[in-house]
Amino acid sequence: MYAAYRETVLRVREKLEQFQQEELRTPCGQFHMNDDERDYWSRGHYRAIRADAEDARAMVDIIERDGSADAYLSGLSAGQGQHFSPLRFGQELKKLNRLEERADAVIACIRDERYFSDERYQMAGAVEALLSAGGYRVTLSGFRGEPEEPPDCYDLELRPNGRDILRLTFIPVRRDGVTARTLCLVTADVASTPNPALIDRWARDVAARIRREVPRLDILRREEPGRRDEVEREYKKKPDMRLLAKKLEKKYQ
């Protein structure tokens, strides 16, 4: 049991240390994040997981402080362990297994949330440049959300004239609490013409131009501007790395 505990402690520590050294590549470049940034993109989970991993490593150091675990484990078997009873030790091993799943989940969360946030920014910039060159006037361009939280949707609004508005929202589509792809929701608020066929053709033409410029962008076009929020909620979920950890959870006996 101790050998399994020690092996898992060292494996979790190695994963976190390797992640600390990792250069993250995104559509906006290559970056090395510090712990504050890692904690920011995980919404506070990263530091808590690191602290738990350090506590587990400290327990191994205590057990092996005399150079060997034999004496400690002998005392533990006799019910004389200073820190864990045999039952408590088994419980700690199960907690450690869960910690490894949380570590895997938080690393995936940080990587994917940062990557797809940069992708939304890069794709929105490409679309903005394309439509601006085609005569559209930009009236809104930027991430949504509070400054202290990681960027969420990217909203882009453009006007071909003084009355009509083309709205594009670059949505983080999340699976198990972590962003997996970017979706561009396109709607048109048109006051200059009441003809639904003309409005639909305009939106289709714009979507086709965007696809040619950004072929990897997944575009969703909707004819009902008033249902934007409903459609957005359908695809976007709240970020939560705990959902991914739950999916990764293994059933230990």
VENGIVEN-V891062 format. One record per residue. N is the residue number from 1. PHI is phi in whole degrees, 0 to 359 (none if undefined). NEAR is the number of other ideal C-beta (glycine too) atoms within 12 Angstrom. D_LAST is the distance of its C-alpha to the last C-alpha in whole Angstrom. Layout:
BEGIN
{{N PHI NEAR D_LAST} {N PHI NEAR D_LAST}}
END
This chain:
BEGIN
{{1 none 25 12} {2 294 28 16} {3 300 14 16} {4 293 20 13} {5 299 33 14} {6 298 26 18} {7 299 19 18} {8 290 32 16} {9 304 35 19} {10 293 22 21} {11 292 25 20} {12 296 35 20} {13 299 29 23} {14 297 19 25} {15 300 27 24} {16 292 33 26} {17 294 18 29} {18 296 14 29} {19 294 31 29} {20 296 22 32} {21 270 13 34} {22 288 19 34} {23 266 14 37} {24 271 27 36} {25 257 15 39} {26 227 23 40} {27 300 24 43} {28 261 20 45} {29 136 14 44} {30 239 14 42} {31 223 21 41} {32 243 16 39} {33 273 26 37} {34 265 16 37} {35 295 21 34} {36 298 13 36} {37 292 21 36} {38 297 34 33} {39 293 24 32} {40 299 25 35} {41 286 38 33} {42 264 39 30} {43 57 27 31} {44 90 25 30} {45 280 33 27} {46 297 34 27} {47 297 23 29} {48 296 22 26} {49 291 37 23} {50 298 30 25} {51 297 20 26} {52 295 28 22} {53 294 35 22} {54 292 21 25} {55 297 22 23} {56 294 34 20} {57 295 27 23} {58 298 17 25} {59 295 31 22} {60 297 29 22} {61 298 20 26} {62 295 20 26} {63 296 32 24} {64 255 21 26} {65 294 15 30} {66 266 14 31} {67 93 10 30} {68 207 12 28} {69 272 25 24} {70 301 14 25} {71 295 19 27} {72 297 27 25} {73 290 25 22} {74 295 16 24} {75 295 19 25} {76 296 27 21} {77 297 18 21} {78 272 12 24} {79 80 14 23} {80 249 15 25} {81 301 24 23} {82 282 17 25} {83 243 21 23} {84 233 27 19} {85 278 17 18} {86 306 20 15} {87 294 14 14} {88 297 19 15} {89 297 28 14} {90 298 20 10} {91 295 17 11} {92 294 31 13} {93 296 28 11} {94 295 23 9} {95 298 25 12} {96 292 35 13} {97 299 30 11} {98 294 28 13} {99 298 37 16} {100 297 35 16} {101 295 32 16} {102 295 36 19} {103 295 41 21} {104 301 30 21} {105 292 34 22} {106 290 42 24} {107 295 38 26} {108 298 34 26} {109 299 43 28} {110 297 44 30} {111 302 31 31} {112 286 33 32} {113 296 41 33} {114 290 36 36} {115 300 31 37} {116 285 39 37} {117 295 39 39} {118 295 31 41} {119 295 34 42} {120 300 45 43} {121 297 30 45} {122 292 24 47} {123 294 36 47} {124 298 40 49} {125 297 26 51} {126 295 30 52} {127 292 40 53} {128 299 32 55} {129 296 21 57} {130 298 27 57} {131 285 32 58} {132 297 21 60} {133 295 15 62} {134 271 19 63} {135 104 14 65} {136 282 30 62} {137 258 22 62} {138 280 27 59} {139 249 23 58} {140 205 22 55} {141 205 26 52} {142 167 22 49} {143 286 25 46} {144 263 25 45} {145 121 19 43} {146 277 10 43} {147 301 11 44} {148 279 10 41} {149 247 18 39} {150 302 34 38} {151 303 29 40} {152 250 30 40} {153 292 37 42} {154 251 37 45} {155 257 32 48} {156 227 40 51} {157 237 30 54} {158 223 33 58} {159 237 24 61} {160 278 28 63} {161 204 18 66} {162 276 10 67} {163 238 14 65} {164 264 26 62} {165 229 30 59} {166 255 41 56} {167 247 37 53} {168 233 46 50} {169 237 40 46} {170 267 45 44} {171 259 41 40} {172 281 42 37} {173 270 31 35} {174 256 30 31} {175 235 21 28} {176 55 25 25} {177 82 30 27} {178 232 40 28} {179 298 39 32} {180 242 26 32} {181 194 24 36} {182 247 38 39} {183 237 32 41} {184 256 41 45} {185 268 41 46} {186 243 40 50} {187 223 36 52} {188 232 36 56} {189 259 27 58} {190 243 27 61} {191 250 15 64} {192 282 17 67} {193 217 18 67} {194 269 9 66} {195 278 11 65} {196 301 14 62} {197 294 13 62} {198 292 16 63} {199 298 29 61} {200 297 21 58} {201 295 18 60} {202 299 29 60} {203 297 33 56} {204 294 20 56} {205 297 21 58} {206 296 34 56} {207 300 31 53} {208 294 18 54} {209 296 26 56} {210 295 36 53} {211 299 23 51} {212 293 16 53} {213 280 24 53} {214 232 29 49} {215 297 13 48} {216 276 18 44} {217 281 31 44} {218 274 26 43} {219 249 30 46} {220 239 29 46} {221 253 31 49} {222 234 30 50} {223 273 24 53} {224 255 18 52} {225 303 25 52} {226 291 12 52} {227 260 15 48} {228 303 29 47} {229 298 19 45} {230 296 15 43} {231 294 26 43} {232 299 27 41} {233 297 17 39} {234 297 17 38} {235 259 27 37} {236 261 33 36} {237 246 21 33} {238 291 18 32} {239 291 38 30} {240 196 24 27} {241 294 39 24} {242 294 26 22} {243 293 24 22} {244 291 33 21} {245 299 29 18} {246 296 18 17} {247 294 19 18} {248 283 26 16} {249 302 20 13} {250 258 15 10} {251 263 9 7} {252 267 17 4} {253 280 8 0}}
END
